[in-house]
Amino acid sequence: MPSRRKLIELTDDEIRDYLDAEKTLIIVSNGRNGYPHPMPMWFEQDQDGCLYCTTFGKSQKVLNWRRDPKATLLVESGEEYAELKGVVIYARCEVIDDPEQVIDTLVAINTESKQTDATRRELRDSVARRAAKRVLLKFVPERYVSWDHAKLGGRY
């Protein structure tokens, strides 16, 4: 009989689908004082599984990742124990100082699939004004830990 851990683990496809469906990612950098620095951020995932956020270039998390690129990321959901689902991602963070990539990511994060090209252009113009002070955080996953308690079928 497989371990309970293996029973609730998500497959690679399930991880990708879950991350595509979620909006908020808890990003954790390592602070200079040794304490973890967690922050909630909206994010986008690319075809290779890398995750992207934008933030102000002078923020504490950016300073932390410029010093130490190790990152822990968390996406979780569920209100009842039987619904708990989540993914922890151990990753490396790349800080990218390119306003065009920041704009592209801001548009992707804030665009719904039903929006028109005109709406996307309007959004692009709007976020372009904020992009100069922002950087792109690219998280390159190294390892995943996942769980979906619904896979237990109510048996604990």
C-alpha positions in Angstrom: 0.0 0.0 0.0 1.4 3.4 -0.9 2.2 5.9 1.8 -0.4 8.5 2.7 2.0 11.1 1.4 2.1 9.5 -2.0 -1.7 9.2 -2.0 -2.2 12.9 -1.7 0.7 14.1 -4.0 -0.2 15.9 -7.1 1.1 14.8 -10.5 3.1 17.2 -12.7 0.0 18.0 -14.8 -2.1 18.5 -11.7 0.5 21.0 -10.3 0.5 22.9 -13.6 -3.3 23.0 -13.8 -3.6 24.1 -10.1 -1.1 26.9 -10.5 -2.8 28.1 -13.7 -6.1 28.3 -11.9 -4.8 30.2 -8.9 -4.0 33.9 -8.6 -2.1 34.5 -5.3 1.3 33.1 -4.5 3.1 33.5 -1.2 6.7 34.3 -2.0 9.3 33.8 0.8 12.8 35.3 0.6 15.5 34.9 3.2 15.9 38.2 5.2 19.3 39.5 6.2 18.5 38.9 9.8 17.8 35.2 9.2 14.0 35.4 9.4 11.9 34.4 6.4 10.2 37.3 4.6 6.8 36.1 3.2 4.6 38.2 1.0 1.5 37.5 -1.1 1.8 38.4 -4.8 -0.3 37.8 -7.9 1.6 35.7 -10.4 1.8 34.2 -13.9 3.2 30.8 -15.0 4.9 30.2 -18.3 5.0 27.0 -20.4 8.2 25.9 -18.7 6.7 26.1 -15.2 8.6 29.3 -14.2 6.5 31.7 -12.1 6.6 35.5 -12.5 5.7 38.5 -10.3 6.5 42.2 -10.4 7.4 44.4 -7.5 9.1 47.7 -6.7 12.9 47.4 -7.3 13.7 48.9 -3.9 11.5 46.6 -1.9 13.0 44.4 0.8 12.2 41.2 -1.0 14.2 42.3 -4.0 17.1 43.3 -1.8 16.9 39.8 -0.2 16.9 38.0 -3.5 19.8 40.0 -4.9 21.7 38.8 -1.8 20.4 35.2 -1.8 18.4 33.8 -4.7 16.8 30.9 -2.8 13.0 31.2 -2.7 10.2 29.2 -1.2 6.8 29.7 -2.8 3.3 28.6 -1.6 0.0 28.3 -3.3 -2.8 26.8 -1.1 -6.6 26.5 -1.0 -9.4 24.8 1.0 -11.6 25.7 3.9 -12.2 22.2 5.3 -9.5 19.6 6.0 -10.9 17.4 3.3 -10.4 20.2 0.8 -6.9 21.2 1.6 -4.7 21.5 -1.5 -1.4 23.2 -2.1 2.0 23.3 -3.7 5.3 24.4 -2.1 7.9 25.3 -4.7 11.6 25.5 -3.9 13.0 27.8 -6.5 15.8 30.2 -7.5 14.8 33.9 -8.1 16.1 35.9 -10.9 15.6 39.7 -10.6 15.1 41.1 -14.0 15.5 44.9 -14.6 13.7 45.2 -17.9 10.7 47.5 -18.1 9.2 45.8 -21.2 9.2 42.4 -19.5 7.7 44.0 -16.4 4.9 45.5 -18.6 4.3 42.2 -20.4 4.0 40.4 -17.0 1.7 43.0 -15.5 -0.6 42.8 -18.5 -0.6 38.9 -18.3 -1.3 38.9 -14.6 -4.2 41.4 -14.9 -5.7 40.2 -18.1 -8.6 37.8 -18.3 -8.9 35.5 -21.3 -12.1 37.2 -22.5 -10.6 40.7 -22.8 -10.3 42.2 -26.2 -7.1 43.4 -27.8 -8.3 47.0 -27.3 -8.7 46.3 -23.5 -5.3 44.8 -23.4 -3.7 47.8 -25.1 -5.5 50.1 -22.7 -4.2 48.0 -19.8 -0.7 48.1 -21.2 -0.8 51.9 -21.5 -2.0 52.0 -17.9 0.7 49.7 -16.4 3.5 51.2 -18.5 3.5 54.3 -16.2 4.2 52.2 -13.2 6.8 49.9 -14.8 9.9 52.1 -14.5 10.1 51.6 -10.8 9.4 47.9 -10.9 11.4 44.7 -11.6 10.4 41.3 -12.7 10.8 38.3 -10.3 11.4 35.1 -12.2 11.2 32.0 -10.1 12.8 28.9 -11.6 11.4 25.8 -9.8 13.9 23.2 -8.5 11.5 21.0 -6.4 7.8 20.6 -5.6 6.0 19.4 -2.5 2.2 19.0 -3.1 -0.9 17.7 -1.4 -4.6 17.3 -2.2 -6.6 15.9 0.7 -9.6 15.3 -1.6 -7.7 12.3 -3.0 -8.2 10.6 0.4 -11.9 10.4 -0.3 -12.9 11.4 3.2 -10.7 8.7 4.8 -8.1 10.0 7.2 
